[in-house]
């Protein structure tokens, strides 16, 4: 009788027939034990595995709670919500909902009395399963609302951060990095999160771990450090190079170089006859214009995202993870990326330039390109002019030190500017090519014409009620 009731309820729910579902609860359920079979499988397992969308499942769960609460008692669920199904590796309804990616159902189960600390057959609680299966909004609920320990370990010593990296859940890994400070914790094999991100070839997570000061020299039980297990060329270079930090030392370095360049040029102007003087650039003009570019770009807002912060749980429930920044707790627009150095989201971020100690983004990219063109021109022209003066002085046996200094400084600036210019042009070309590719595809209709509006690609997809009604009517007609 019991198995028959659960199966009948499952058929009614699969067809989206709430009226039939309600009739079964009224007529066939005589005892609250009728909604569970002999193997521990009950109506909550059935809802967790439901084939319809999550919004529909929530409606059936609400109907179940209302009917069973009226028929028996409001706390009826406590007897079944923590029941383990022997045919599903002793999974609780909560665990089953998480493995199916149903965050809202899992949260409702917890509110009904499900224990998130209860472990499955592999020693994983709800937090570990959420990290493994990428249910972002549920993890935010467990950590921020229920204050669960984000650094708790399973039977193998893996924390949620370890599990998200092992399962290649990149967005989940970034979220956990914003919630934890224990990034060097080792599992039973001695592996840190950095060991796992390097071995799985995840460049983005590895970079974020290093910026969070993950240790590169910790050894696991096999006596291996992250560097020794690294196989990819780009990851090896990431482990070797020094990370960019927010600092004005490079700006001061270029400031001193411009002063020396302008001073040596002034000396050349004062020592040469009027004909040569007219061929030289004005030392004050070169210095003022070059320095003005650097000061302007250092102080200019590169296009920081100005969306109002929202609770992370609400963001992950509404938007696709790629449009949510866990660091800034806000919705990102298309093309927006988070700068690890500035710790801010920047629209159309190109890169963080250490020479201006600022990001290059949507609001200052044109000015940055203008500065690069000017610095390319003035440094190459100054280098050519300095070499000509040295060549001329060499044959006159009257080589001057300030001419050598002027040429050396100009050539050094040229060497610095060239790779930055090439990279910026290459990135701009890639973005233009990508935008052209996107423009050839059918565009999703925005909710309104404002650039900051939410498009359909940004929102999590849910079937509309009208679509469900149409589909269910077709199924009922066929039945």
Secondary structure, DSSP 8 states (H G I E B T S, - for coil): -HHHHHHHHHHHHHTT-HHHHHHHHHHT--SGGGGB-TTS-BHHHHHHT-SS-HHHHHHHHHHHHHHHHHHS-TTGGGGTTT--BGGGTTB-HHHHHHHTT-HHHHHHHHHHT--TT---TTS--HHHHHHHHT-HHHHHIIIIIS---TT---TT---HHHHHHHTT-HHHHHHHHHH-S--S---TT---HHHHHHHTT-HHHHHHHHHTT--SS---TTS--HHHH---HHHHHHHHS----S-SHHHHHHHHHHHHHHHHHHHHHHHS-HHHHHHS--HHHHHHHHHHHHHHHHHS---B-------HHHHHHHB-GGGEETTTTEE--TT-EEETTTTEEETT--EEETTTTEEE-TTTHHHHHHHHHHHHHHHHHHHHHHHHHHHHHHHTT---HHHHHHHHHHHHHHHHHHHHHHHHHHHHHHHHHHHHHHHTS-----SSSSTTS--TTTB-----HHHHHHHHHHHHHH-
